[in-house]
């Protein structure tokens, strides 16, 4: 039986998510859509990190006898997942700051258009 999530399929999914995210940031003028597109690009990176972490987990942990080398291999096998947690933390902060800017922009201009935000420069 064929696997559901092969590395090729996951990389295609991640590439599609990244492409949609880049298009959303570059082509749209709505700040909410741009923030959602940035989040989509971060999700694409997270998917690739977890994929590579899972692919190399069995390679890194195989053949280790002592406890010290097993712990080092375990940490090396899960590095992608640790980075994913850090990216998710940064993304949560980015959403908070982005939404605060969005609310301030809407209160001052009654619009969330990016072109209106350019007028707020000093």
C-alpha positions as CSV (number, residue, x, y, z in Angstrom):
1,X,0.0,0.0,0.0
2,X,1.2,3.5,-0.9
3,X,2.1,5.9,1.9
4,X,-0.2,8.8,2.3
5,X,2.4,11.4,3.1
6,X,5.5,10.8,1.0
7,X,8.3,13.4,1.1
8,X,7.6,14.4,-2.5
9,X,3.9,15.0,-1.8
10,X,4.7,17.0,1.4
11,X,7.3,19.1,-0.5
12,X,4.8,19.8,-3.2
13,X,2.2,20.8,-0.6
14,X,4.8,23.1,1.1
15,X,5.7,24.7,-2.2
16,X,2.1,25.3,-3.0
17,X,1.5,26.9,0.4
18,X,4.6,29.1,-0.1
19,X,3.6,30.2,-3.6
20,X,0.1,31.1,-2.5
21,X,1.6,33.0,0.5
22,X,4.0,35.0,-1.7
23,X,1.2,35.8,-4.2
24,X,-1.0,37.0,-1.3
25,X,1.7,39.3,0.0
26,X,2.8,40.7,-3.3
27,X,-0.5,41.1,-5.1
28,X,-3.0,42.0,-2.5
29,X,-3.5,45.5,-0.9
30,X,-5.6,44.3,2.1
31,X,-3.6,44.2,5.3
32,X,-5.6,41.2,6.7
33,X,-4.9,39.1,3.6
34,X,-1.3,40.1,3.7
35,X,-1.0,38.9,7.3
36,X,-2.8,35.7,6.5
37,X,-0.4,35.1,3.6
38,X,2.6,35.7,5.9
39,X,1.2,33.1,8.2
40,X,0.7,30.7,5.3
41,X,4.4,31.1,4.4
42,X,5.4,30.3,7.9
43,X,3.2,27.2,7.9
44,X,5.0,26.1,4.7
45,X,8.4,26.4,6.4
46,X,7.1,24.5,9.4
47,X,5.8,21.7,7.3
48,X,9.2,21.3,5.6
49,X,11.1,21.4,9.0
50,X,8.9,18.7,10.5
51,X,9.2,16.6,7.3
52,X,13.0,16.7,7.4
53,X,13.0,16.1,11.1
54,X,10.9,13.0,10.7
55,X,12.9,11.8,7.7
56,X,16.2,11.9,9.6
57,X,14.9,10.8,13.0
58,X,15.3,7.1,12.4
59,X,18.7,7.7,10.8
60,X,20.0,9.7,13.7
61,X,18.9,7.4,16.4
62,X,19.8,4.0,14.9
63,X,22.8,2.2,16.2
64,X,23.5,4.3,19.4
65,X,24.3,2.2,22.4
66,X,25.3,4.6,25.2
67,X,22.8,6.9,26.9
68,X,24.8,10.0,26.1
69,X,25.0,9.4,22.3
70,X,21.3,8.4,22.3
71,X,20.3,11.7,23.9
72,X,22.4,13.6,21.4
73,X,20.9,11.7,18.6
74,X,17.4,12.2,20.0
75,X,18.0,16.0,20.2
76,X,19.4,16.0,16.6
77,X,16.4,14.0,15.4
78,X,13.9,16.5,16.8
79,X,15.7,19.8,15.9
80,X,13.2,20.6,13.1
81,X,10.3,20.2,15.5
82,X,12.0,22.5,18.1
83,X,12.5,25.1,15.4
84,X,8.9,24.7,14.4
85,X,7.8,25.6,18.0
86,X,10.0,28.6,17.9
87,X,8.6,29.8,14.6
88,X,5.1,29.3,15.9
89,X,6.0,31.5,18.9
90,X,7.3,34.2,16.7
91,X,4.3,34.0,14.5
92,X,2.0,34.5,17.4
93,X,3.9,37.6,18.3
94,X,3.7,38.8,14.7
95,X,0.0,38.3,14.7
96,X,-0.4,40.4,17.8
97,X,1.7,43.2,16.6
98,X,0.1,43.1,13.1
99,X,-3.4,43.2,14.5
100,X,-2.5,46.1,16.7
101,X,-1.2,48.0,13.7
102,X,-4.3,47.0,11.8
103,X,-6.7,48.4,14.5
104,X,-4.6,51.6,14.7
105,X,-4.8,52.0,11.0
106,X,-8.5,51.4,10.8
107,X,-9.1,53.9,13.6
108,X,-7.1,56.7,12.0
109,X,-8.1,56.1,8.3
110,X,-11.3,54.0,8.4
111,X,-9.6,51.6,5.9
112,X,-7.2,48.7,6.0
113,X,-5.7,49.3,2.6
114,X,-1.9,49.2,2.5
115,X,-1.8,52.4,0.4
116,X,-3.5,54.2,3.2
117,X,-0.8,53.0,5.6
118,X,2.0,54.5,3.5
119,X,0.5,57.9,4.2
120,X,1.3,57.5,7.9
121,X,5.0,57.8,7.4
122,X,6.7,60.9,8.9
